[in-house]
Amino acid sequence: MELNLYMTNKEMEFLLEERIRVISDEIQIYSKIIGNSKNLLLIHSIAYILINSVLFVVNFFFYPEEYQFWPWVILGWGIFYYFHLYLYLMNGIKSFFNVHLYFYIYMNIFFVFIDFYSDLVLNWFLYPILGWFVLLVVHKLFFSEKIDKELKGVVYALLIADNSSRTLVEVVQKKEILLKKVDIPEERIELIPMFVNALISFSENLQLEGAKINVADPNLKILTIQYRDLTLTGFVSPHMSPTLAYMKFNKILRNFYQEKEKEIQAFLSTGNDKGFSSYKETIRKQMYQEI
């Protein structure tokens, strides 16, 4: 859907929300890519320390009578360096309010430096501190919970089945909520992988790209991902990012296959699923973990 002059207010609001969600997804994904790279942080750290050390030595010792610009470089570059460090320590963005708080603290330190370094007198630094503080409080009281809920989402349940739609593992976090949202009898939930596998097979026969199914309504999203002979079907809250959910499910499914490969091959041959009951708790913990 593209923006045009004939759209209703509801359509424009929906389109705006989708655009914001896409941008939010991209921010989260790139923040996790940056945060998960130890080598990238190491390179950034070496460059930050080395270059700023050289600038300090040259400016302070070789040109002591000239304007001392090195503090500007250290603090200006520091905005990005310390945010990079924050992403690494936090493994990506966990809360937009925490990011807002980080920039509030760091930028106001920067403002104090600018105010004092200009004429060695503090004149106006309190204005941005107090004005921005009001916005920070508004963010925390009225927007923080909603935005962070969008960020995290909830995984209600997941099923891992083979290509014949036989369920190997079923882990339900909140069964009563899931049943209410799916609105089908409990005994029929295990039939969903059969439906999903049929859709995937149909897509492959038509040579459609990808082996993912994304079913969404206002109450629930049903997402699937395949790996080898297995299909994972996840039931998540409607506001959860599909991209981040796929990242989580892909990690869970691959870990399961790698740790239980012998039992999986035995199941595919005999249908014996006794070797998987002990692994349910491991999957349950992974469902709660951050990606």
C-alpha positions as CSV (number, residue, x, y, z in Angstrom):
1,M,0.0,0.0,0.0
2,E,1.4,3.4,-1.1
3,L,0.5,6.8,0.3
4,N,-1.9,8.7,-1.9
5,L,-4.4,11.6,-1.6
6,Y,-7.5,9.3,-1.6
7,M,-6.6,7.3,1.4
8,T,-8.8,7.4,4.5
9,N,-7.4,8.4,7.9
10,K,-7.5,4.8,9.0
11,E,-5.5,3.6,6.0
12,M,-3.0,6.4,6.5
13,E,-2.6,5.5,10.2
14,F,-2.1,1.9,9.3
15,L,0.5,2.7,6.6
16,L,2.3,5.0,9.0
17,E,2.4,2.3,11.8
18,E,3.7,-0.3,9.3
19,R,6.5,2.1,8.1
20,I,7.5,2.8,11.7
21,R,7.5,-1.0,12.5
22,V,9.8,-1.6,9.5
23,I,12.2,1.1,10.6
24,S,12.1,-0.3,14.2
25,D,12.8,-3.8,12.9
26,E,15.8,-2.6,10.9
27,I,17.2,-0.6,13.9
28,Q,16.9,-3.7,16.1
29,I,18.5,-6.0,13.6
30,Y,21.5,-3.7,12.8
31,S,21.9,-3.0,16.6
32,K,22.2,-6.7,17.2
33,I,24.6,-7.3,14.3
34,I,26.8,-4.5,15.7
35,G,26.4,-5.5,19.3
36,N,27.3,-9.2,18.6
37,S,30.6,-8.4,16.9
38,K,33.5,-8.4,19.3
39,N,36.0,-7.8,16.5
40,L,34.1,-4.7,15.3
41,L,34.2,-3.2,18.8
42,L,37.9,-4.1,19.1
43,I,38.7,-2.3,15.8
44,H,36.6,0.7,16.9
45,S,38.3,0.8,20.3
46,I,41.8,0.7,18.8
47,A,40.9,3.4,16.3
48,Y,39.3,5.6,19.0
49,I,42.2,5.4,21.4
50,L,45.0,5.6,18.8
51,I,43.7,8.5,16.8
52,N,42.6,10.5,19.8
53,S,46.0,9.9,21.4
54,V,47.9,11.2,18.3
55,L,45.6,14.2,18.1
56,F,46.2,15.0,21.8
57,V,50.0,14.7,21.5
58,V,50.2,16.8,18.4
59,N,47.8,19.5,19.6
60,F,49.0,19.7,23.2
61,F,52.7,19.2,23.0
62,F,53.6,20.5,19.5
63,Y,51.2,23.4,19.3
64,P,50.5,24.3,22.9
65,E,49.8,28.0,21.9
66,E,47.2,27.0,19.4
67,Y,43.5,26.3,20.1
68,Q,43.1,22.9,21.8
69,F,40.7,21.1,19.7
70,W,41.3,17.5,20.9
71,P,38.6,17.5,23.6
72,W,36.0,18.1,20.9
73,V,37.1,15.0,18.9
74,I,37.2,12.8,22.0
75,L,33.7,13.8,23.1
76,G,32.2,14.1,19.6
77,W,33.5,10.7,18.5
78,G,32.6,9.4,22.0
79,I,28.9,9.8,21.3
80,F,29.2,7.0,18.7
81,Y,31.9,5.0,20.5
82,Y,30.2,4.7,23.8
83,F,26.9,3.9,22.1
84,H,28.7,1.1,20.2
85,L,30.0,-0.1,23.6
86,Y,26.5,0.1,25.0
87,L,25.1,-2.1,22.1
88,Y,27.9,-4.7,22.7
89,L,27.3,-4.9,26.5
90,M,23.5,-5.0,26.1
91,N,23.5,-7.3,23.0
92,G,21.6,-4.8,20.9
93,I,18.7,-2.5,21.8
94,K,16.6,-3.9,24.6
95,S,14.7,-0.7,25.5
96,F,14.3,2.5,23.5
97,F,13.9,4.3,26.8
98,N,17.3,3.1,27.9
99,V,18.7,4.4,24.6
100,H,17.0,7.7,25.2
101,L,18.4,7.8,28.8
102,Y,21.9,7.1,27.4
103,F,21.8,10.0,25.0
104,Y,20.2,12.3,27.6
105,I,23.2,11.7,30.0
106,Y,25.9,11.8,27.5
107,M,24.7,14.7,25.4
108,N,24.1,16.8,28.6
109,I,27.7,16.1,29.6
110,F,28.7,17.3,26.2
111,F,26.5,20.4,26.6
112,V,28.2,21.2,30.0
113,F,31.6,20.9,28.2
114,I,30.6,23.2,25.4
115,D,29.2,25.8,27.8
116,F,32.3,25.8,30.0
117,Y,34.9,25.3,27.3
118,S,33.6,28.3,25.3
119,D,34.5,31.0,27.9
120,L,35.3,29.1,31.1
121,V,31.9,30.1,32.6
122,L,28.8,28.0,32.9
123,N,25.9,30.0,31.4
124,W,23.1,28.0,29.7
125,F,23.8,24.3,30.3
126,L,20.7,23.9,32.7
127,Y,18.3,24.8,29.9
128,P,18.8,21.7,27.8
129,I,19.2,19.5,30.9
130,L,15.8,20.6,32.3
131,G,14.0,20.8,29.0
132,W,15.1,17.4,27.8
133,F,14.3,16.0,31.3
134,V,10.7,16.8,30.8
135,L,10.7,14.9,27.5
136,L,12.4,12.0,29.2
137,V,9.7,11.8,31.9
138,V,7.0,12.0,29.3
139,H,8.7,9.1,27.4
140,K,8.9,7.0,30.6
141,L,5.3,7.7,31.8
142,F,3.4,7.5,28.5
143,F,5.4,5.7,25.8
144,S,8.0,3.5,27.4
145,E,5.9,0.5,28.1
146,K,4.1,0.5,24.8
147,I,7.3,0.9,22.7
148,D,9.3,-1.6,24.7
149,K,6.4,-4.1,24.4
150,E,6.6,-3.7,20.7
151,L,10.3,-4.3,20.9
152,K,10.1,-7.6,22.8
153,G,6.9,-9.3,21.9
154,V,5.7,-12.5,23.5
155,V,6.1,-16.1,22.3
156,Y,3.0,-18.1,23.4
157,A,4.0,-21.5,22.1
158,L,5.9,-23.4,19.5
159,L,5.7,-26.8,17.8
160,I,8.5,-28.7,16.1
161,A,7.3,-31.3,13.6
162,D,8.8,-33.4,10.8
163,N,7.8,-33.2,7.1
164,S,5.0,-35.7,7.8
165,S,3.5,-33.3,10.3
166,R,4.4,-35.6,13.3
167,T,5.1,-33.4,16.3
168,L,8.4,-34.0,18.1
169,V,8.2,-31.2,20.6
170,E,5.4,-29.0,21.8
171,V,6.2,-26.2,24.3
172,V,3.3,-23.9,25.4
173,Q,4.1,-20.9,27.6
174,K,0.6,-19.6,28.2
175,K,-1.9,-22.2,27.1
176,E,-5.1,-20.4,28.2
177,I,-4.1,-17.3,26.3
178,L,-3.1,-19.3,23.2
179,L,-6.3,-21.2,23.1
180,K,-8.3,-18.0,23.4
181,K,-6.4,-16.2,20.7
182,V,-6.3,-19.2,18.3
183,D,-10.0,-19.9,19.0
184,I,-9.8,-23.6,18.1
185,P,-10.1,-26.7,20.3
186,E,-6.9,-27.7,22.1
187,E,-6.7,-31.1,20.4
188,R,-6.6,-29.5,17.0
189,I,-3.6,-27.2,17.6
190,E,-1.2,-30.1,16.7
191,L,-2.9,-30.2,13.2
192,I,-1.4,-26.8,12.4
193,P,2.0,-28.1,11.4
194,M,0.2,-30.3,8.8
195,F,-1.5,-27.2,7.4
196,V,1.8,-25.3,7.4
197,N,3.7,-28.1,5.7
198,A,1.0,-28.3,3.0
199,L,1.4,-24.6,2.4
200,I,5.2,-24.8,2.2
201,S,5.0,-27.8,-0.1
202,F,2.5,-25.9,-2.3
203,S,4.8,-22.9,-2.4
204,E,7.8,-25.0,-3.4
205,N,5.8,-26.7,-6.1
206,L,5.0,-23.3,-7.5
207,Q,8.7,-22.3,-7.2
208,L,7.9,-19.5,-4.8
209,E,11.0,-18.2,-2.9
210,G,11.5,-19.0,0.7
211,A,10.2,-21.6,3.1
212,K,8.5,-19.3,5.6
213,I,4.8,-18.8,6.3
214,N,3.6,-15.7,8.2
215,V,-0.1,-15.7,9.2
216,A,-1.3,-12.7,11.2
217,D,-4.5,-11.3,12.6
218,P,-5.2,-8.7,15.3
219,N,-4.8,-11.3,18.1
220,L,-2.0,-13.5,17.0
221,K,0.8,-14.2,14.5
222,I,1.7,-17.7,13.4
223,L,5.3,-17.9,12.0
224,T,7.1,-21.0,10.6
225,I,10.7,-21.8,9.7
226,Q,12.3,-24.9,8.2
227,Y,15.6,-26.6,8.8
228,R,16.6,-29.9,7.3
229,D,13.6,-32.3,7.9
230,L,12.0,-30.2,10.6
231,T,9.5,-27.3,10.7
232,L,9.1,-25.0,13.7
233,T,5.7,-23.3,14.0
234,G,5.6,-20.4,16.5
235,F,2.7,-18.5,18.0
236,V,3.6,-15.0,18.9
237,S,1.9,-11.8,20.0
238,P,0.7,-9.6,17.1
239,H,3.1,-6.7,17.8
240,M,6.2,-8.9,17.7
241,S,8.6,-8.3,14.9
242,P,8.5,-11.2,12.4
243,T,12.1,-10.6,11.5
244,L,13.3,-10.9,15.2
245,A,10.9,-13.9,15.8
246,Y,12.5,-15.7,12.8
247,M,15.9,-15.0,14.2
248,K,14.9,-16.5,17.6
249,F,13.1,-19.5,16.0
250,N,16.0,-20.2,13.7
251,K,18.4,-20.3,16.6
252,I,16.1,-22.6,18.6
253,L,15.5,-25.0,15.7
254,R,19.2,-25.3,14.8
255,N,20.3,-25.8,18.4
256,F,17.6,-28.5,18.8
257,Y,18.7,-30.3,15.6
258,Q,22.4,-30.1,16.5
259,E,21.9,-31.4,20.1
260,K,19.3,-34.1,19.3
261,E,20.3,-35.2,15.8
262,K,20.5,-38.9,16.7
263,E,17.2,-38.9,18.4
264,I,15.6,-37.0,15.5
265,Q,16.9,-39.6,13.0
266,A,15.5,-42.3,15.2
267,F,12.2,-40.5,15.4
268,L,12.0,-40.1,11.6
269,S,12.6,-43.9,11.3
270,T,10.5,-45.2,14.2
271,G,8.2,-42.4,15.3
272,N,9.6,-42.7,18.9
273,D,9.6,-39.3,20.6
274,K,10.7,-40.3,24.1
275,G,14.1,-38.7,23.6
276,F,12.7,-35.2,23.4
277,S,10.8,-34.7,26.6
278,S,13.9,-33.6,28.6
279,Y,14.7,-30.9,26.0
280,K,11.4,-29.1,26.5
281,E,12.7,-27.1,29.4
282,T,15.7,-26.0,27.4
283,I,13.5,-24.7,24.6
284,R,11.3,-23.0,27.2
285,K,14.3,-21.1,28.5
286,Q,15.3,-20.2,25.0
287,M,11.9,-18.8,24.3
288,Y,12.3,-16.3,27.1
289,Q,15.9,-15.4,26.2
290,E,16.8,-12.4,24.1
291,I,17.8,-13.0,20.6
